[in-house]
């Protein structure tokens, strides 16, 4: 589970890069910063791939291999989608782009960043619960898991609103296509975060780690 924790930390870093890149495009027009961010995100995504390969290797000789393989599959989808967003944002010209579209994308980025942080808490809480579980740790686990699931619904609503804004505000086909690609990938990341949280929650119930509380 330690490897999953490290992977989840990279997810948070990449989600932060999505927000930072959109912020700089919106308010500072610093495309050089965004390009550097894109390179960093690619490094994090490559590092995450190493964690995925390590999980797949050790899962052949550990208990609950199915759980870890399913979890890392969803986690890999999360960081892949987020890295794609950072790359797409690097293609956005710092001028002649709708402020309303960027604002809508920022809103989605904030949601998925919060969800990523809550998912990291979920992973940490589960990791602790497999050793010694206190009532406070139990509550922290369920609270963070529920928050990730709730944020997916919030992101879905923002996804629909952002698509409406793109339809109304896009000046040309290229702008609309790039904005739609960003929107879809952020939504994909949010959905995979929810699936990963469900995977950990279901495993917790199967293992009865909360028994006695």
Secondary structure per residue as TSV (DSSP state, phi and psi in degrees):
chain	resnum	aa	ss	phi	psi
A	1	X	-	360.0	-21.2
A	2	X	H	-62.0	-37.6
A	3	X	H	-64.7	-40.1
A	4	X	H	-63.6	-36.9
A	5	X	H	-63.5	-42.5
A	6	X	H	-65.1	-39.7
A	7	X	H	-62.9	-43.8
A	8	X	H	-62.1	-33.7
A	9	X	H	-64.7	-37.2
A	10	X	H	-67.9	-32.9
A	11	X	H	-61.4	-44.7
A	12	X	H	-61.8	-44.2
A	13	X	H	-59.6	-43.5
A	14	X	H	-71.2	-37.6
A	15	X	H	-62.7	-38.2
A	16	X	H	-64.7	-36.3
A	17	X	H	-65.4	-34.8
A	18	X	H	-60.3	-51.1
A	19	X	H	-63.5	-46.7
A	20	X	H	-59.4	-41.9
A	21	X	H	-64.1	-44.8
A	22	X	H	-63.9	-39.1
A	23	X	H	-61.4	-46.6
A	24	X	H	-66.7	-37.5
A	25	X	H	-64.5	-40.0
A	26	X	H	-71.3	-44.0
A	27	X	H	-112.3	-21.2
A	28	X	T	-121.6	-16.0
A	29	X	-	59.7	27.8
A	30	X	-	-91.9	90.2
A	31	X	H	-72.0	-25.8
A	32	X	H	-64.1	-40.9
A	33	X	H	-61.3	-43.1
A	34	X	H	-64.4	-39.5
A	35	X	H	-64.9	-40.6
A	36	X	H	-64.9	-39.0
A	37	X	H	-62.1	-39.8
A	38	X	H	-62.8	-40.2
A	39	X	H	-66.0	-40.3
A	40	X	H	-64.0	-42.6
A	41	X	H	-61.8	-37.1
A	42	X	H	-65.4	-39.2
A	43	X	H	-62.4	-45.3
A	44	X	H	-62.9	-40.2
A	45	X	H	-64.7	-38.8
A	46	X	H	-66.8	-39.9
A	47	X	H	-63.8	-39.7
A	48	X	H	-62.6	-37.6
A	49	X	H	-60.7	-36.5
A	50	X	H	-62.4	-41.1
A	51	X	H	-63.8	-40.0
A	52	X	H	-60.4	-45.8
A	53	X	H	-64.7	-35.8
A	54	X	H	-66.3	-41.5
A	55	X	H	-62.1	-45.1
A	56	X	H	-63.7	-32.3
A	57	X	H	-72.8	-49.6
A	58	X	H	-76.2	-20.2
A	59	X	G	-65.1	-17.2
A	60	X	G	-73.3	-15.4
A	61	X	G	-131.9	22.0
A	62	X	S	-126.5	161.8
A	63	X	T	-72.7	158.6
A	64	X	T	58.8	34.2
A	65	X	H	-58.4	-38.9
A	66	X	H	-60.2	-40.0
A	67	X	H	-62.4	-48.4
A	68	X	H	-66.9	-38.1
A	69	X	H	-66.2	-41.0
A	70	X	H	-66.8	-42.7
A	71	X	H	-63.8	-48.0
A	72	X	H	-69.5	-26.5
A	73	X	H	-61.7	-47.8
A	74	X	H	-66.9	-40.4
A	75	X	H	-64.7	-37.1
A	76	X	H	-64.2	-39.0
A	77	X	H	-61.5	-37.8
A	78	X	H	-61.5	-55.0
A	79	X	H	-70.2	-31.2
A	80	X	H	-62.4	-44.3
A	81	X	H	-65.1	-42.9
A	82	X	H	-66.4	-39.8
A	83	X	H	-63.6	-37.1
A	84	X	H	-61.0	-41.8
A	85	X	H	-61.8	-46.1
A	86	X	H	-59.5	-39.7
A	87	X	H	-65.1	-46.1
A	88	X	H	-60.2	-40.3
A	89	X	H	-63.3	-33.2
A	90	X	H	-66.2	-16.2
A	91	X	T	-89.6	-10.7
A	92	X	S	-74.3	125.5
A	93	X	-	-67.6	137.9
A	94	X	S	-68.8	-9.8
A	95	X	S	-125.2	164.3
A	96	X	S	59.9	34.2
A	97	X	S	-122.0	136.8
A	98	X	-	-58.5	125.5
A	99	X	H	-64.4	-34.1
A	100	X	H	-67.4	-39.1
A	101	X	H	-63.7	-46.8
A	102	X	H	-61.0	-39.0
A	103	X	H	-64.1	-39.7
A	104	X	H	-66.5	-40.5
A	105	X	H	-65.6	-39.1
A	106	X	H	-59.2	-41.8
A	107	X	H	-60.2	-43.6
A	108	X	H	-65.4	-38.5
A	109	X	H	-63.8	-39.0
A	110	X	H	-61.9	-41.7
A	111	X	H	-63.6	-46.8
A	112	X	H	-72.1	-28.2
A	113	X	H	-66.8	-45.1
A	114	X	H	-61.7	-42.0
A	115	X	H	-63.1	-40.2
A	116	X	H	-61.9	-41.7
A	117	X	H	-66.3	-40.0
A	118	X	H	-67.1	-36.0
A	119	X	H	-65.6	-39.5
A	120	X	H	-59.8	-40.6
A	121	X	H	-61.8	-39.6
A	122	X	H	-60.5	-45.5
A	123	X	H	-62.9	-45.2
A	124	X	H	-62.6	-43.3
A	125	X	H	-64.6	-40.2
A	126	X	H	-66.2	-40.6
A	127	X	H	-60.0	-42.2
A	128	X	H	-68.3	-37.9
A	129	X	H	-67.8	-23.1
A	130	X	T	-75.4	-7.2
A	131	X	T	-109.2	-79.4
A	132	X	-	-127.8	119.5
A	133	X	-	-107.4	121.8
A	134	X	-	-100.2	162.7
A	135	X	H	-57.6	-37.0
A	136	X	H	-64.6	-40.4
A	137	X	H	-66.1	-37.5
A	138	X	H	-61.1	-46.4
A	139	X	H	-65.7	-38.8
A	140	X	H	-63.3	-39.6
A	141	X	H	-62.4	-52.9
A	142	X	H	-67.1	-33.6
A	143	X	H	-66.0	-46.0
A	144	X	H	-69.1	-38.4
A	145	X	H	-63.0	-46.2
A	146	X	H	-62.3	-35.5
A	147	X	H	-67.4	-41.3
A	148	X	H	-60.1	-43.8
A	149	X	H	-65.3	-41.9
A	150	X	H	-64.6	-40.1
A	151	X	H	-66.6	-27.7
A	152	X	H	-63.6	-40.3
A	153	X	H	-66.7	-39.5
A	154	X	H	-63.0	-41.7
A	155	X	H	-66.5	-36.0
A	156	X	H	-62.7	-40.4
A	157	X	H	-65.2	-41.8
A	158	X	H	-65.9	-33.8
A	159	X	H	-60.6	-45.6
A	160	X	H	-65.7	-41.5
A	161	X	H	-66.4	-41.0
A	162	X	H	-63.9	-39.7
A	163	X	H	-62.9	-36.3
A	164	X	H	-63.9	-44.7
A	165	X	H	-62.8	-42.5
A	166	X	H	-59.8	-44.0
A	167	X	H	-61.6	-39.5
A	168	X	H	-81.5	-31.6
A	169	X	H	-106.3	-16.5
A	170	X	-	-62.3	132.5
A	171	X	-	-85.9	-26.3
A	172	X	S	-153.7	176.0
A	173	X	H	-65.4	-41.7
A	174	X	H	-62.5	-42.4
A	175	X	H	-62.8	-44.2
A	176	X	H	-64.4	-43.6
A	177	X	H	-64.1	-44.6
A	178	X	H	-65.3	-42.8
A	179	X	H	-64.5	-40.6
A	180	X	H	-65.2	-38.5
A	181	X	H	-62.3	-44.0
A	182	X	H	-60.9	-46.4
A	183	X	H	-60.3	-46.4
A	184	X	H	-64.2	-41.4
A	185	X	H	-68.8	-36.8
A	186	X	H	-64.3	-41.9
A	187	X	H	-63.3	-40.0
A	188	X	H	-60.8	-43.0
A	189	X	H	-63.0	-42.6
A	190	X	H	-62.4	-42.4
A	191	X	H	-65.6	-40.4
A	192	X	H	-69.2	-32.7
A	193	X	H	-61.1	-43.3
A	194	X	H	-62.3	-45.0
A	195	X	H	-63.4	-38.4
A	196	X	H	-65.9	-40.6
A	197	X	H	-64.9	-41.4
A	198	X	H	-60.3	-40.6
A	199	X	H	-61.3	-44.3
A	200	X	H	-68.7	-42.4
A	201	X	H	-61.8	-44.3
A	202	X	H	-63.5	-38.5
A	203	X	H	-65.9	-36.7
A	204	X	H	-61.5	-42.2
A	205	X	H	-68.5	-40.4
A	206	X	H	-63.1	-38.8
A	207	X	H	-82.7	-8.0
A	208	X	T	55.0	40.7
A	209	X	T	-71.4	-12.6
A	210	X	T	-99.3	5.1
A	211	X	T	-58.5	130.4
A	212	X	T	103.3	-5.2
A	213	X	-	-115.4	360.0
